[in-house]
C-alpha cells in the first residue's frame, strides 16, 4: 500500500509539469507502450511521455526524491530487455527531432529522437553517412544507438565517432561536453564525482595486467558491462564520464543530444558472394582479410542454413540453390573513389583466397542493382528464418564475438552447441570481419522444459565464448537483462568491482534502470519471459521488433502495428470481465484508429500487414451489417448519387453561412449525435459534375483511329467529389484528366455501367469481404471488355483504388495509376515546362506500396525545381473516410505538416480523400498531381520548333552575359 501511495504521489506531482494526456496508467497502453523487441516483459506502473530536457530533469529529480526506479525508452528496438520496467518508464515523444549538419557534413548534431535512417537521408546529398550501421538503423534513434553503443557491419560505434554529447544526470545536472563553459561548470559542481572517476582510472592503470586485458578485449567488439576502456583511453575525467555513458543502457543517466563525426560514402562499390565448402574455410578467409588488412569494407558470413532460407529471394545467384550441405558464404564489399583503385582492391581480395577451396568461382559485381540485391539478401536472413518458426515461439538472436584468430574453431564449436541442444533450425551469420556473429534459433517459453533447455544452452555458450576463447558475450546488442548475470563471468571479479563502483558514483540510489547491466539475480535472463500467444495466422510471426512503428499514422495517437499485436495477444490471455474491459479499450485504440494503409508491411522483417488483422477484426465486429453492405453494393450508383447530393447541400450551406458558422453548426451536430455525423472542414469537396453529359464521351473501341487509346476508370471519389470550394482550380478531376489525355494524343474510353463500378476498397476496409470481392470482380469484368481483353491500357485516377484493384486483376489487363501512366506512355509525347515554384508533394501509402516513389518524384521535378517532400509524413491518416469519422487520426498523422509546407504555392497527391485532410491541416491547397502536370505540359514540339526555341534561349543568355 505504501508503494502504491508513493507511485500515486509521483503521478500527481508529475502532472504539475507534464500534461495529463502524456501520463499513461491504463492497462492496455502501459502494456503495449512498455514492451520492447526483446523476449522479456515487464509492465510499467506509469509511462510518462517526455518532450524536452526540463521535463527529464524534473522527473529524474522527483524519482530520486521518492526513490522510485526509472527507465528511459526511445524506439524500443532493444533486443536484450534494456528498455522495459515494472516501475516508471520515461518515453520520448516525437519532439526530439532537431538536427544540424556541421562542417559540410563532416559532423552532424542530433537530438536523441532522430532516427538513424533519417540522419543518413539528411547527410546523403553531401556524400556522408553515420558510422554506426545497426540493422535497426531505420527504426532506432540516435539516443538508443548511443546508449547501447550499437555498431553494425563495420566496427565503428558511437564511442569511437562521438564528437560531443549532452547528458542529464540523476541530480538534474546537464553536461554538454562540446561546450567549454559547461565542462568548467561541471568540474566545479561535481568535484567529488570527478575525483572519484579520476581515482578509479588511477587504480585501474596501476594494475598493468588488468589494463592490458581490458584493452585487448576491446580489440574485439564488446558491449558487455560498462566501457572500462574509457578509464584507460582518455585523460580528462569529463571525457571518461562521457565515454562511460556510451553503452551504459540508461543505467547512468540520459543522453539528450549527440554530435557525430560522419564518414564518407564512396561512389564506387563492388561485392561478391564467396562460397566455401564449410564454415571453417570461410572463417579462414575472413581471418586473412582482417590480419592482412585487405581492402574489405564489409565481410558478412552466411552459413548453409541461412543460405537455404534465403534462396527464394530476388537477386540470389542461381548457384546458391545447388550448393552442397555445409557450404558457407562470405558476402564481401570493397569501396573506392576511382575505378583503377576499385579493380586493384578486387584483385587483392581475390588473391587472399586463391589457394582456398571454393564451391563456385569467385567473382565480383560492380553493378549497383546486383550488389544491392546481395545486401538485401543479407538483410533478409532474419525475416526468412523468423517466418518459418513454429507458432508460439520467438526468433531469438544471440550476439557474440571472438578474437579473429580463433574464429574458425569458435564457429565450429558454436555449430556443435546448437545441434547438441536441438536447435536444428538455427543459423549463423553476421559481421565476420570483426569476429562478431549472430545466431538465430526458434525458442518457446511455454513450458518448464523449454526454459531449462534455453538455460542450459546459454550456460554452455557462455562457457565456450568466455572460458575457451575469451570473447564477448555481447558484441553490439547490449548487455540488458539477457547477459547481466554473466558480466562478472566475462570480466572477472576485479573488473566487475570497478563496474559496481561506476554504478555507485553515477547512481548511488540504484534507481536508474535497475537489473540492467548490473544484477544480483543469477536467473534474471530466464525471468519475466514474454508470452507469445497465437491469435491469427496474419500476425503470429510477429517478433515485436518495432520496425513498423515509424511508418504508422496512428503511432502518436493510439497504437502502432506492434502495439496492436501486443494488445491482441494479451487479450487472448485474459478471461471474463478483465477481457471485456480490455476489449472495450482495444476497440478504439486498435481497430477504430487504424488507417489500414499497410505501410507497416513495407518495413516489417516478416512482411506482416497489421491492417489485414484489423480488417479481420472489423469483419468479426460488423458481420451483423452484412445485409446493409450488400444493399449498398447492389445500389452503388444510387448511393454515390446520394453522397454527391450531400456534398451539394454542405456546399450550399457553407456558401450561405460561411466557414466559421458552418464549423460551429456541424461540430455541435457531431457532438449531439455521439460522433455519428461526420466531421466537416472548409476543405470539404463540392459535388462532382455529372460524369456522362452525352454519348460523345463514350468512344467505341471498334471506331479505331490512328490515335492511341486508353480506358479511363474514374474512381468513385472522383465521380462524387469535386474541388474544394476555395480551390483556385475548379475544373473537376475527371475533366482535367480527360483533357490531359487528349493533349497527349489519346482517345479516351469509359467502361460501361461506370456509375456502379467500385474497386471494392470501401467495403474491404470495413471488413465486408464478400462485397469487396464482388465489386472488384465486377470492375475487372467491365475493364476487360472496355480494354478489348487487355489490348488497351487502363488508367485509374486514384492510387489507392489502383493498388486494391490490382489484387483482383485479370493478368491480361494493364492497369496504371496516374504517375505510372505518365511515366510509361506520356513522357515522350509532351514537353514539360519546369518552373522555380515551391510545391509540396504527398506520396500516398498506396503509391509507396506499389514502389512508385521515385517515379512520382521524377514527374514532380520535371514540373518544378523546388519540390518539398515533408519529413516524417508517411500515410496521411485520412484513410478513405477516417478523416470524416475519426478526424483525430488525420490530425495526428499530419501534425508536423503545416510548418514544412508553409511556403508552397500548392500541394499535390494522387488521392482525392487524402487531399482533403492535407489541405485542411497544412493551409495549402492540395489537388491531384494531374493539375500540375497539365499546367506544365504542352504538346511535343516538332524538331525544328524545338531547335529554334533552344537557339533563342541560348542567344538571350549570350546577350545577358
N, C-alpha and C positions, 0 to 999 in steps of 0.2 A: 504493500500500500504506500509506503514511504517513497519507494522508487517511482511509482505511478504519479504521485503528487509532484515529485521533482521534475519529471518529464512534462507534466502539465504546466508547471511554472516556467519551464524553458519555452514551451509553445506560446504561452501568454506573453512573455516578455519579448520573444522573437517578433511577435506581431506588432510591436512598437516601431520596428524598423523595416519590416518586410510586409508587403501587402498580404492580406489574408488568403487571396487566391493562389499565392505561391507557397502556402503552408499546407502540406498534404498529410492527412491522417487516416483517410478512408482505406478500407481493406483492399479493394481492387487496385488502387493506384500505388499504395505502398508496396504491394507485392510486385506489380508489373514494372514500376519505375525502379524498384530496388533490386532487380535481378540482372546479373551481368552474363557474359559469354562463357563463364566457367561452369563446371559441373557441381557447384556448390550453391546453396540457397539459404539466405537469412532474410527476414522481413523487418525493415526498419520500423521503429515506433513512430517516427515522423520524418518526412522529407521536406526540406526547405530548398526552394529553387533560388539560387543566389545570382544577382545581376551585376554586382560590382565589388570592388575591394572593400569599401566601407561596410557592406553587409557581412563580408567574410570576417573582417576584423571584429565586428560587434558580436557575431555568433560564436567565434572562437573564444572570445573573452567570456561570454555567457556560459558556454560549455565548460570552460576551465573553472569558473566560479562555482558551478553546480556539480563539477566533477563527473560529467557525462561524456561518454565516448562519442567521437565524431569521425566520419569517413567522407572523403571527397569523391565526387563522381562526375565524369565527363561523358564520353560516348558509351562507356560500359562494354568495350570490346575486349576487356582483360580476360585472359584465359586461366588465370591461377587463383581467382577468388579475391583479388585485392580491392575490388570496388563494391563490396557488399557489407552489410552490417545489420545487427538487430537493435541498434541504438538510433543515432541521428545521422541521416545522410544529407550532405550538402551537395546539391546537384546544380551544375551550371545551366543557366538559361541561354538562349541564343545570343545574348548581348555581347558576349566576349569574342567579337569577330574583327576587331580593328587590326590593321597591319600597315607597315610602312616598308617600302623597298628602298634600301640604302646602298650607296656606292655603286650605282648602276647594276644592282642585282647581286653584288658580291656578299651582301648581308640582307637579311630581312628580319624586321622586328614584328612579332606576332603576339597578340593576346592568347591566352591559354585555350580559348574555344575555337580557334581557327582550325579547320580540318587540314590534315597534311596534304591531301589531294588538291584542295583549293589553293594552298600555298604554292604548290607546283604549277598550277594553272596561272597564277599571278606572275610567276617567275619565267614561264616558258617563252614569252616574247623576247626575253633577254638571254636566252640560251643558258639558263641556270636552273638548278633544282636543289631541293633539300638533300642533305647527305643521307640521313636515315631513310631506309626503304622497307618498312614493315609491310607484310602482306595486307594489313588492315589500313594502309595509309589513307585510302579514300574515305574511310569512316572514322578513323581515330583522330583525336585532337592533338594539337601541338603540346598541350599540357600533359595529356596522357602519354604521349610518346616520350616526353622528357622525364616524367615522374617514374616511368618504367624503364627508361633508357633503352627503348626498343631500337633495333637495328634493321636487319633485313639481308638482302643478297650480298651486300658488302659488309665490311667490319666497321663502318662508320656509324657512330651513335651521337646522341646529344652531348654526352660527356666530352667527346673529342672535338665537336664543332661549335659548341656554345660560345658565343662572344660575351654575352651578359644575360642577366635574368633579374626579375623582380620576385622576391619571396615574401610571404607573410608567415610569421612565426606565431607560436601559441599565445604569446603575450600581446599579440596585435601589432608588433613592430614590422614595418615594411623595410626590406633591404633591396636597393637597386644597385646591383654590382657594376652597372655601367655608368653610375653617377658617383663621382668622387666625393661630393658633398654627403651623399647617403652613406657611403662607405665610412667616411670620417665620423659621422654621427653614430653609426652602429658601433664603431670601436669604443666610443665614449659610453654609450648607453648599455652596451653588453660586454663590458670589460671582463666580467667573470667568465662568460661563455667563451670569449676569445682566448682567455688564459687557459681554460680547461681544454680547448681544442689544441692549442699550442703544446700543452703538456702531453696530451695523447700522442701527438706527432713526434715529440722528442722521445717519449717512451718507446714508441714503435721503431723509430730509427736507431735507437740504441740496441735493438735486437736484430743483429745483422742476418741471422738465419731466417727469422720470420719475414723480415723485409724482403729478402731475396725471393722467398717462396711466394709472397703476395704479388710481387712484380712479375714473376714467372707465370703465375696462374692467369694474370691479365693479358698475357700474350695470346691466350685463347679467350674467345668471347665468354663473358661471365656476368650474370645479373643475380647471383645468389648472395643474399645478405647485402650489407652496406658496402659502398665502394671504398674499401680501406686504402686503395692506391692514392686517393685524394690526399691522404696524410703524408705520402711519400713524394708525390709528383709536383706538389705546389708548396711554395714557401710562405705566402701571405695567408694567414688564417681565414681571411674573408674568402679567398679563392678555395680554400679547403672546405669551408662551410658550403659554398655554392656547389661544389662538385659532390659533396656528400648528399646534398638534396636531390641530385640527379640519380634516378634509380631507387629512391627511398620509398616509393609507393604510398605516399601520403602519410607516412608514419613520423615525419619530422617537421612537416609544415606544408604550405600551399604555394604552388607556383602560379603566378598570375600573368606572367609575360616572359617570353624568351626571345633573344636575338641570336639567330643562327648565322654562321659563316656558310655560304652555299657552295655548291660545286658546279663545274661546267657540265653542259650536255654536249657531248661530242657529235659532230654532224654525220660521221661515218661509223657504221657498225657492221659486224659480221658474226654469225652464230653457227654452231654445228652441234648435231647430235652425235657424240662419240659413244658408240655402243661396244661394251666389253663383255667377255663371256661370263664374268661373275663380279660380285661386289668387291672382292679383294683386288682384282686387277684394276677396276675403276678407281679404287682408293689409292692405289699406287700412282695412277696417272695424276690425280689431284695433288697428291703429296709432291710430286715433281713440279707441278705448276707453282706450288707455294714456295718450296725450298729453292727453286731455281729462278724465282721471281719472273716467271713468264708473263708476257703482256696480256693477262687474262683479267677482265673486269668483273666477271662472274663465272662460277662453275657450280652448277646445280646438279646434285645427284638424284637420279630417279631409278629406284630399284625395279626388279622384274614385275612384282605385283602391282606397283604403281603404273608401270608402262601398260600392263594388261588393262588396268582400269580406265586409261585414257585413250586406248587405241581407236575408239569410235569417234573421237573429236575431230572437228575440221582442222586441216593443216598437219595432222600427224603423218609423218612419212610412211609410205606403204610398207617399208621393210619392218616396221615395228610389229606388225601382225604376224611376222614369220620368225621372230627372234626365238632362240632356244631358251628353255627354262633356266632361270637363274641369271640371265643376262641383265646387265645394269648399264644405264646410260649416264653420261655426263653432258649436260647442256652447257656449252661454253660460249662466252661472248667476249669479243675484243672490240676496242673503240679507237678512233684516231681522227686527226684533223685532215689528213691528206691521204689520197689513195695509195701512194707508194708505202707509206708507213703502215697502213692497214694490211697491205699484202705482206709486208715484212713480218708483222705480228702473226698473221696466219701461218706463215712458214715456220716461225719459231715455235708456235704451239704444236704444230703437227710433228715437228722434229722431236718433241719431248715424248711422243707416244709411238714413234715409228717402229720401235722394237717390241711393242706390246701387241698381244693378240687382240684383234677387233672382230666383231661379228659382221660388220659391214664396212666397206671402205670409208675412211674418214674424209669428209669434205665440208667446206663452209659455204654458207649462202650470204650474199650481200643484199639480197632483195628484201626491202622493208616488209613487204606483205608476208614473205616466208618466215623471216626471223621473228616477226611479231606473232605469227601463228605458233611458232615454237614456244614463245614465252607465255602465250595464252594457255598452251598445254600445261606448262609448269604451274600456272595459277589454277588450272582445272583439276589438279590432283585431289585436293581436299574435297571439292564437291563430288567428284567422280566416286571417291571411296565412301564419303558420307552418305551418298544417295542409295547405296546398296546395303546399308547396315540394317539389322533386324529392328522391327518396331519396338519401342520402349527402351531402346539403348541409345547411348550418345556416342558420338565420334570423338574420342579423346585424342588430343595432340600433346605428346610429351616433347621436351625440348632440351637436348643435351649437347655438350661439346667436348671434343677430345684434342689433346695435343696432336698436331698434324702428323707427326712421325709415327703415331700409334694408330692412326685412323683405320688402316686395313684390318688389323687384328680386332680392334674395338667393334667395328661394324659386324664382323663375323660373329663375335660374341653376342652382340645385340640381336642379330637374327636368330641365333640359337635360343636366347632367352624368350623371345616372342613365341617360338614354336613350342618350347618347353611348357609354357603356361597356357597353351591352347589359343593363342591369338593368331589363328591361321589367316585371318583377313588383314593382318597388319601390314603396313607398307612403310618403307624408309625413304625419305627424300629430304632435300634441304641444301643448305649453304655449305657445301663440302669444302670449298676453298678455305673456309675458316674453321674446318673441323666441326661445324655446327649442323647437326642433323635433327630432323623431326621424325617421329614415328607415330602413325595414326593407327588406332585399333578401335573396334566396337566394344563398348563396355556397358553392361547393365548393372544397376544397383538395387534391383528389386528383391534380392534375396541375400541372406547372410553368406551363402556360399560364394556368390558373385563378388561381394565386397571383400571377402577373405582372399579370393583369388587375386583381385587387384592389389590388395595389401602385400601379398607375397611377391608379386611381380615387381612392384615398386621397390620393395626392400632389396631385391636382388639386382635391380637396375642401379640402385644407389651403391651397392657393393662393387659392381663392375666399374661404374663411372668413377667413383671416388677411390676405393681401395686398390683397384687394379691399375687404373690409368691416370689417376689424379686429375680428372677432367672436371667439367662444370655441370652441375645438376640442372641449372637453368642458364641458358646462354642469352636469351633475348625476351622470353615471355614473362619474366618477373618471378620472384620467389613466391609472393602471395601466401595463401594458406596451403597450397599444394606442396611446397618444399620447405616451409617454415620449420617443420620438425627435424629437418635434415641439414640445416645450416651449420650447426656445430660439427656434425659429422664431416662435412666437406672442408671446413676451415680449421677445425681443431679448437681445443678449449681456450688457448691463449688468444687467438684471433677473435674468437666468439666473445670473449670477455671485453675486448675493445669495442665490439659492436654493441654490447649491452651498455657500455659507458656512453657511447654516442647517443643511444636512445635516451638515456637518463639526462644528458646535457640538453638535448633539444625538447624532450617531452617528459619532464620529471614526474608528471601525474600518470603517464602511461595511457592517455585518453585518445591519442591520435592513431586511428586505425589499429586498435589492439589485435593481437594474434597474427597480424600480417608481418612477415619478415622475422619477428621475434615471438616465440611462443614457449609456454611451459607444457603444452599439451602434446604428447608424443603421438596421439591418434588424430590430430587436427585434420590431417589430409584425408581421412575417411569419416569425418564428422560433417553433419549438415549437408548431406548429399542431395542433389536436386532430383526430384521425381520427374520422369519424362512420360507422363500419361498419354496413351494413344487416344486421339479424338477424331481424326479424319485422315483418310489417305492423302488429302490435299496438302496437309501441313505436318504430318507425323515425322517427316525427315528434317524438320527444322531443328537446328542446333542452338538457336537463340544467340547467334553471334552479333546481331545488331547492325550488320552491314546495310540492311534495308532502311534504317530509320531516317537517314538524310534525304531520302527520296520521297518520303511520305508527306502529303499536305496536311494531315491531321497531327503530325508529330508534336507540335507545340500547343495543341488544343486539348486533345484527349489521349489517344493511344496510337502508337506506331504499329506496323505489322508484327514485329517481335512481341510487343506488349499484348496485342490481341491474342496471339497464340499462347503466351504465358497465361493469360486470363482464362482462355478456353480450357487449357489443361487443368488449371486449378478448379474451375467449375465442375469438371468431370470427377474430381476427387471429393467434392463436398456433398453433403447429404441434407435432405429435409429443408428446414427453414433457412439454414445458412446458405444453401444452394439458391433458394429463391431470392433472397436479399441480394446475393452476389449477382444473380441473373438480371435483376432489375437495373442495377448499375451498369452491367455489361452491355445491355441493350443499347443504351445511348452512347456509351464510351466506345464500344467496339463496332456496333452494327450501324447505328444511325449516322455516325460521323465518319464512316469510311467512304472515301471517294470511289473506291474500286478501280482506280486508274491502272493498277498493275505495274507501276514503276518499280515497286519492290522486287519484282521478279527479275528485273534487268541487272540487279547487283547482288541478288541472293546467291550464295555459293552453291545451293542445290536447286535453284530455279523455281522457288515457291512463289506463286501469286496468291497472296493472302486475300485479295479481292474475291477470288474464287470461293474461299471459305465463307466470306461474308455473304456472298450471293446465295450460297447454300443455306446459310442461317436465315437469310431473308425468305428464301423459299419455304423453309420449315415454318416460319412465322406467318407468312402470307397465304398459305395454302387455302384458307377459307375464302380468299378473294379471287379464287381461280375463275369463277363464273363471270365476275366483273371484268377481269382481264381478258377473257375470251370475247366478251361483248365488244370491248374497245378494239381488239384486234380485228374483229369481223366488220366493224363500222369505223375503220380508221379514218377514212376521208371525212366522215361526219364529225368525228372528234377533233380533227385538225381544223376543220372549219369553225367549230365552236371555240377553239383556242384563239384563232385569228379574231373572232368576234370579241373575245375577252380583251385581247390586246387593243382592239379598236376602242372599246369602252374606256379602258385605262388611259389611252392616249387622249381621247376627248376630254376626260375628266382632268387630266394633267394640264391640258391647254386652258381649261376654264378656270381652275382654282390655283394653278401654279405649283411649283415643286414643294415649297415648304408646307403648304396646307395639305397637299396630296400625301406627303410623307407622314404627317401627323394623323390623318384620317386612316390610312392603311395600317399604320403601326398600332393604332387603337383597335382596329378591327382584328388584326392578327392576335393581339393580346386577349381580346374577348373570346376569340374562337379557340383559345389554347393552342395557338400557332398552326391551326389547320388552314387558315388563309395564308397564302404565300407572301413572302417578303417583297416589297416594292422598292425600287430606287429610281432616280431620274434617268438612268441609262437604259431603262426597260425598252424593248423594241416596239416600234409601231407595227401594225399588221402588214404583212407582206401583200403586194398586189396580187390579183388573180393570176394564176400561173399560165393558163392557156386562154389567150384572148380570142384567137381564131385558129382555124386549121392551118394557117400559114406557118405556124411554129412546129407542126408535125411533118417532118420530111420523110417520105417513104424511102426505105433503103433500096428499093428497086429503081428509083429515079436517079441513076448514077450520073455524076458529073466528073470532070477531071479533078475537082477539089477533093482533098481527103475528108473523111467523115469521122465523127466522134459521137458516141452515145453519151448524153448528159443526164446523169441521175442527180437531181437536186435533193438534198436531204430534207426530212420533214421539218427541221428547224428553218432551213432556207425558204421552205414553202409557206411557213407560218409567220416568221419573224422578219420584219423589215429593219431598216437602220433605226438607231435611237432618234428620238425626237430632236435632240440638239446636235446630231452629227452633221458635219459640214457636207459630206457626200450623202445625198438622199436617194440615189439610184439603188434599187433592190439588187441583192447579190446575184439572183438568177439573171436579171437583165444585164448586169455588168459582166457576168461570166460569159453569157452568150455573145455579147458584143466583142469581148476579147478573143473568143474562139473564132469568130468571123474575121476579126482583124488578122488573125494568124492564118487565115485561109481555109478554115474548116467549115464544112456543113454540119449542122447540129441536129441530132436525132434525139427525141424524147421517147422513153419507154411507154408502152400502153398502160392504162389504168394507174397513172402515176400518182394520183391522189391517194390511192390505197397502199402505196408501197412504203415499206419501212425496213431498215436493216435488222431490226429486232432488238437493238441495244436498249431502248427504253423498257422493254419487258424483261430482258435478261438482268438488268441492273436491280430490278425488284425481286428477282428470283423466280420470275414467271417463265420458266424454261420452255414449256410447250409452245406458248405463244411466240416467244422469241424465235424458236426454230421454225415455226410455221411462216412467220412474216419474212424471215431471211430466205427461206426456200422459195416463197412467192416472188420475192425481188430477184433472186437469181434466175428464175424461170423467165421473167419478163426481160431481164438483161440479155439472156441467151437469145431470145427471139429478136430483140432490138439490135443486137450486135451481129446478127447473121451467124449464129453459132460461134461467136468469138472472133470473127473476122475483123470486126471494127472495135477499136479500143473504147473502153468505158471510162468516163470522167465523173467522179463524185466530188462535190464542192466542200466536203467536211471530212477532216482526217479521222475522227473517232468512228464515224459511220463506215468509212472505207476499211479501217482496220477490222471492225467487227464483221463486216460482210465477207471479208477475205477468209474468215474461219469456215464459211459455208460454200465458198465459191466453186463453181464448176471449173475444172482445170483449163477449159478452153477460153474462158473469159479473162481478158487482160484489163484489170481494174486499177485505176490510178487516182490518188488524191491530188489536189491542185498543184503543189510544188513538184511532185514526182512527174506529173503530166507535162508541166512546163519544161522540166529538165530533159524529158525524153523526146518530146515532139515539137517544142516551140523555140528552143534556143537558136536554131538555125533559120527560123522564119521571121524573127523580129529583131530589131535593134534596141538595145537598152540605152536610155539617156541617164547616165549616172550624175547625181547632184550631191552637193555637200550639204545635206539636210539631216539633222539628227532625228532618227526614227527608232522606235522601240520594237523589239521582236519577242514574241512569246512562242516558244516551241511547245506544242501541245504534248501531253503524255503519250497520246496515240502515235504522233509523228516520231517521238523518241523511240517508242517500242518497235516501230517499223524501220528504224535505222535511217531516218531521213534528216537528222540534224544538220549534217554538212551541206546537203542539197538546199535546205531552206536558207542557211546562212549564205550560200553561194548566190542564190537568187536575190536575196535582200541586198547583198553587197554589189550586185550589178545595178541596183537602183539607187543606192546611197553609199557614200564614202564614210558615213558615220552611223553605224548600226549599233544600238545599245541592247545587249542581252543581259537582263538583270541577274545579279548574283543571288544564289540561294533560293531561286524561284524554280520549282520543278512543276508539279501539277498545280493548276490554279485553284482546285478545290470546288469549282462550280459544279462539276460532275453531272452534267445534264440538267437536273432540276434541284440539286442540292443547294444551289445559290438562292432558290426560292424557299425551300423547305427547311434548310439548315444553314442559314446565311453566315453563321459564325465560323463555319468551316472555310468558306471562301475568304472571309475577312482574315482569319488566322494565316491561311496559306499565302496571302498576298500582303502581309503586314509590313514587309520591307520594300514593297514595290514603288510607292509614290516618290520617295526621295531619290530613287535611282533613275526614274524616267521623267523627272520634272521638267527637263529642258527639251523634251522631244516634241516635235510637231504633230506626231501621230504614232499610233501603235498598230501592230499587225499580227495576225494569227491565222489559223485555219479551222476555227470552230466558232460558230456564232454565239453559243451559250457562254463559252469561255470569255468572249469579247465583252459580254455584259458585265461580268464581275471585274475584268481587267480595267474597263473604263471607269467603273464606279470607284474602285479602290486606288486608282492612280491619278484621276483627274485628267487623263489623256484619252482622247477618242480612239478606241481600238476597233478596227474593221478587218475584213479578210485581206490577206496578202494580195488577192486579186485586184483590189482597188489601187494598190501601189504599183503593181506590175502594169496595169492598164495605163496609169499616168506616165510611166517611164518607158513604155513600149511604143514603137511605131513600126509600120510595115518596113520590111527589109529593103534597103535601097539597092538600086542597080549598082554594079561595079563602077560605072562612070560617075554616078552621083556621089557614091561613097568616096571616090578618089578626089573629086572636086571639093567635097566637104573637108577632107583631111588636109588638102592643099591650102585651102583658105584659112583653116585653123593654124597651120604652120606659118603662113605669111603674117597673120595677126601677131603671133608670138615674136617673129623676127622684127616686125615694125616696133613692138613694145621694147625689145632689147635695144 
